[in-house]
Amino acid sequence: MLGISRPVLRSQSTPVAVAAAVALATVGVYSFYSTSSKSTPPKTFGRGPALTSLRLYSIETLSPDTKRFRFALPTGDAVSGLDLTSALLTLSRPKGKFWPVVRPYTPIGDLAEPGFIDLAIKKYPNGKASTHIHSLEPGDSLFILGVIRGYPWKLNEASRVTMIAGGAGITPMHQLILNILKTPSERTKITLVFGINSDADALFRSEFSELQDKSPDRFKVLYTVTSPSKGSPYLKGRMTKELLKQVMGEERSGKVFVCGPPGLEKALMGDGRGKFGGILGELGYEKGEVYKF
């Protein structure tokens, strides 16, 4: 078909031999994948482009503007195959728009759970991708372009970490917290400072409360609310140098993770030009000690 001349077959035994070889190879490949599938579950995402669609299985409301979208993986025994804190690069086609929209979202929950993967997505007033995804119904699909690798956390790489999250920036923290606390050989202690606009924005509060009860010596969560409701149990106000100094103590945390809106990240780390600054810089932290998702 490509204009390449084929050699003349001199014996009828040659195609028989080729057919036999192909058959044996096929059996060998089938045997290999059958054995592999029995020992390890298939991974949906690898190192290269994903270029696959996931079917929306269910929707759960987490707050007035945030929902948990549970997507089914290709098979019931498949796992995500994602590394910790990795994000999925999604492609959406908003209704009435010509150009598609590409946005990354960090999955939440247990990445090793077979059959499903969850995304917690906040709907923004003018958010093209978030508005489109919030319009999906069970049975609809979301296209995944690929994977963005996250922070390569190593077992017990720090004795103590501080996580500072704002709004939807809680998603990579949620994933990292669950993984650290569920791993029996982990000894890392975690302090989470979660800045939110209102009490209703305290995503995963029941999960965090349960984790705090189970591991009171290893996990602590502190909420700070810009506009708390009357009688709110949370601190009022934004994150300040005084608050973080009190939370983090005089002894610097081994590692600091930050994720939130641009205003919060700038206040914590400076504008990114020149010397590392912001509140964390004033507290003595250096750029290499802080990781921004």
Secondary structure, DSSP 8 states (H G I E B T S, - for coil): --S--------THHHHHHHHHHHHHHHHHHHHHHHHHHHS--BS--SS---EEEEEEEEEEEETTEEEEEEE-SSTT-B----TT-EEEEEE--TT-SS-EEEEE-EES-TT-TTEEEEEEE--TT-HHHHHHHT--TT-EEEEEEEE------TT--SEEEEEEEGGGHHHHHHHHHHHHH-TT---EEEEEEEESSGGG-TTHHHHHHHHHH-TTTEEEEEEESS--TT-SSEES---HHHHHHHH-SS--SEEEEES-HHHHHHHH-SSSSS--HHHHHTT--GGGEEE-
